[in-house]
């Protein structure tokens, strides 16, 4: 189980340090992260931009 902050979404590691989720994933899974905006957040934060995939 991963402790995840409800507000900022940082993850607490085994030593008690809080890290951004993308840093944590890279450190422990060696996976690169690509950032994007989901449709719900796009509508909320960028209501004037049409981001539909159609």
C-alpha positions as CSV (number, residue, x, y, z in Angstrom):
1,X,0.0,0.0,0.0
2,X,1.3,3.5,-0.9
3,X,0.5,6.4,1.4
4,X,-0.8,9.2,-0.9
5,X,-1.6,12.8,0.1
6,X,-5.2,13.6,-0.5
7,X,-4.4,17.1,-1.5
8,X,-1.1,17.3,-3.4
9,X,-0.9,13.6,-4.4
10,X,2.7,13.1,-3.1
11,X,3.7,9.6,-2.0
12,X,5.4,8.9,1.3
13,X,8.3,6.5,0.9
14,X,9.6,4.0,3.4
15,X,11.8,6.6,5.1
16,X,8.9,9.0,5.7
17,X,9.8,11.4,2.9
18,X,7.1,12.8,0.7
19,X,7.9,12.8,-3.1
20,X,6.0,13.8,-6.2
21,X,4.3,10.8,-7.7
22,X,6.3,11.0,-10.9
23,X,9.6,11.1,-9.1
24,X,8.6,8.1,-6.9
25,X,7.4,6.0,-9.9
26,X,10.7,6.7,-11.8
27,X,12.8,6.0,-8.7
28,X,11.2,2.6,-7.9
29,X,9.9,1.4,-11.2
30,X,12.3,3.1,-13.7
31,X,9.3,4.2,-15.7
32,X,9.3,7.5,-17.5
33,X,6.2,9.7,-17.0
34,X,4.4,11.7,-19.7
35,X,2.1,14.5,-18.5
36,X,-1.3,15.3,-20.0
37,X,-4.7,16.6,-19.0
38,X,-7.7,14.3,-18.6
39,X,-11.0,15.5,-20.2
40,X,-12.6,16.3,-16.8
41,X,-9.6,18.5,-15.7
42,X,-9.5,20.2,-19.1
43,X,-13.1,21.2,-18.9
44,X,-12.6,22.5,-15.3
45,X,-9.4,24.4,-15.9
46,X,-9.5,25.2,-19.6
47,X,-13.3,25.6,-20.3
48,X,-12.7,27.7,-23.5
49,X,-10.5,25.1,-25.2
50,X,-12.1,22.1,-27.0
51,X,-10.1,19.0,-26.1
52,X,-12.4,16.3,-27.3
53,X,-10.6,13.4,-29.0
54,X,-13.3,13.2,-31.8
